[in-house]
Amino acid sequence: MAQLLFFGRLGDLAGGIERQMILSQPHAITDIIGLLDAGDRLLGSALAEPRVRYAINGAIVDGDTLVEDEDELAFLPPVSGG
């Protein structure tokens, strides 16, 4: 199972910071966002925002990167400093 992690306000929208998803084959991150959007339009829209970054197993990647069944996919919201 792929582990999905939602940080910051994305965790609030997702109803928690963790979800698991069974992937019978590799999926692009954009495809996973589409699957999540089908169940929750507000979450899907937030994940598709251009300033949201993605990390697979701790490495920052692009939305077209494939996620395997045992990967950890983190959705990282924009961060503001101060």
N, C-alpha and C positions, 0 to 999 in steps of 0.2 A: 504494500500500500504506500502511495505517496503521502507524505506529511505536508500539509499546507499550513503556513504560519502567517498570521495577520497582525501587523504591528500598528500601534497608535490608534487613530480613529478608525482604521480599517478593521481592527479587532472588535470595536464597538458595533460597526455595521454588520460584521459577520456573526455577531452573537457569541463571540469567544475568540481566543487567539489561535486555536488549533482546530483543524479538521483533517480527516483522512479521506483519501479518494483512491479507489481501485482503478488502475490503468492497465487494461489488457494489452495495450500497445503504447509506444511513446506518443505524447501529445505536445504540440507547441503550447507555450504559455498562453498565447492569445486564444487558442482553442479551449484551454481550461477556463479562462475568463468567460468565454462564451457559454460554457456549461454552467458555470456559477451564475451568470446573468440570467439564464433560462429559469432558474429557481428563485432569484432575488435580483430584480432589476436595479435597485439602489446600490447593492454591493457590486454588481457587475459594472455599473457606470463608474463607480469610484475606483475600481481596480484598473479600468481602462484609461484613466486620466493620464495625460502625457508625463506628468511629474512623478508618477509612481514608478519605483524601480523594483526589479526582481532579482532574487538571488537563488541559485540552485546549489545546495550543499556548501553554502557560505561564499560562493563566488558570484559577483554581479554579472548578469547576463541580459541579453535582449529578449524581446517578446517572442521572437521566432525560434528561440532555443527549445529543444525537445526535453521533456520531463519524462523520466523513466519511472516505473512502478515503485522503486525503493528510494527515490530521491526525496529531499526536503526542499520545498519551494516556499520561499519567504516573499511576502508582498510588503514593500517598504514605502511608507508615505513620505511626502516631502518633509524635510526637517527645517525648522527655522532656528536661528541662533540668537543669542543675545548676551 
